[in-house]
Amino acid sequence: MDGLSLILPEIAIALAAVVILLIGSRLGKISGYLSVLGILVSIALLLMIPTGTETSNVIDVSGIKMIYSVDLFAVVFKMIFLSIALLSTIASLKYMENGKHLDAYYSLLLLSTFGMMVVASSSDLVTLFVGIEMAAIPAFILVAFEFNRKGVDGAAKYFLFGAVFSVIMLLGISLIYVSTSSLMISDIADVDDSAKLLAFLGILTLFSALAFEMSAVPFHLWAPDAYQGAPTPVSALLAGASKKMAFAAAIKILVVAIAVLEVELSIMIAILAILSMVVGNILALAQKDIKRMLAYSSIGQVGYILAAIAIFTPAGIAYAIYYIIVHAFMKAGAFIAAACADTASGGKIKNYGDYVGLAKKMPITSLAMASFMLSLAGIVPFGGFTAKILVLIELFREYILGSALAMVLGVVMIVTSIISLYYYGRIIKYMWFVEPAHNESGEKKFKEPLAFTIPMVVAVIALLILFYAPPFVELCMKVASGIGF
């Protein structure tokens, strides 16, 4: 395939966004269906890219070369982004049906997805930065799209922190350029010994900006407010796809940088992993609002992925990618289930107590939510169990080989996973095993809209399929080896 054919998925998304923005005001609700169509076309074009494809396109802008690569790593992450964008968009058809400016909403959602796809194919720091900003700026607006107090507050915090970390990212890129005389990610491995300290500072600065996008502790302060205030399908996109964009960028850089800074980077990432696991899970215990609980839970899950990355082994990177795939579906699915409950009840179901007896009113939603909670907790037969076990096995293997750091990460992961059982189990208990304080036997069931049911069922099926690991682990191993492991 030629270079143009390989970027057709991005062209399809961008074209759909532009068309909706130009004529969407006349289409009304049809804008959402056009958005779904654009994502489906993009997925189809992505699936047509032959396995083993590896090519790069060079774009020269005023002497600055931007390298756009299409390889297995890019294809896998683009599929994650598009899949979660599709689920979020379908859920939005019902969630936003009475909303205003639907053309802007759907075009922003598509443009954010386009930015994520650019990051997946970036091979230089300029393209990486441009892609992240293209994904983040529409996300800022989407968080505040309902224009309520919580949404505006969350968006303001997200924007202010995001602006600061954009500057920090540029500083990191500048330091790396000064130390390597190159903007190519692959050239970080060739840094001279005399410039190692400067390179480390650049990577540290750049990674802190990516940690902000991941919402890793201590860069997580924006996430709970943004996730709570955003339209819930947008929360699903942020947790299921935007975080994964940050991981894609981080993995691209770290697998190159470890050639010269392995010990320093390993310790740095391990510290972030431990902080995220502990703080995320403990603060999740104190939450009453389901979306805030899911936000803090997501912070804890970030720690598990970082733990797999921190040991810098081929299997560790592969299992981190596997965990990223699993987490995308279980977290996006959980937010969509919360959106379904909230929308169907007329905005009455937001806190833990509101979920009491929900299984009788919304059996499909309750079953789906229970599945997502079990997967997040690492319980069979869902992909979350397999992902956690694989990471723990690799940490244990590294401990046997003499890594004390792996032992610490493994112990913290086990302890925090046990802690998480409480707040995941609590919502299952309320939905299925607690009767309402007053008699509601005469109440009708809430209608469970198809626009929510379809993405929930798809996410549950994906997690059941991902429980059987071998083919997916093999794929992730190929992805890891393709980027240098």
Buried (B, 14 or more C-beta within 10 A) or exposed (E): EEEEBBBBBBBBBBBBBEBBBEEBEEBEEBBBBBBBEBBBBBBEBBEEBEEEBEBBBEEEEEEEBBBBBBBBBBBBBBBBBBBBBBBBBBBBBBBBBEBEBBBBBBBBBBBBBBBBBBBBBBBBBBBBBBBBBBBBBBBBBBBBBBEEEBBBBBBBBBBEBBEEBBEBBBBBBBBBBEBBEBBBBBBBBEBEEEBBEBBBBBBBBBBBBBBBBBBBBEBBBBBBBBBBBBBBBBBBBBBBBBBBBBBBBBBBBBBBBBEBBEEBBBEBBBBBBBBBBBBBBBBBEEBEBBBBBBBBBBBBBBBBBBBBBBBBBBBBBBBBBBBBBBBBBBBBBBBBBBBBBBBBBEEEBBBBEBBBBBBBBBBBBBBBBBBBBBBBBBBEEBBBBBBBBBBBEBBBBBBEEEBEBBBBBBEBBBEBBEBBBEBBBBBBBBBBEBEBEEEEEEEEEBEBBEBBBBBBBBBBEBBBEBBEBEEBBEBBBBBBEBBBB
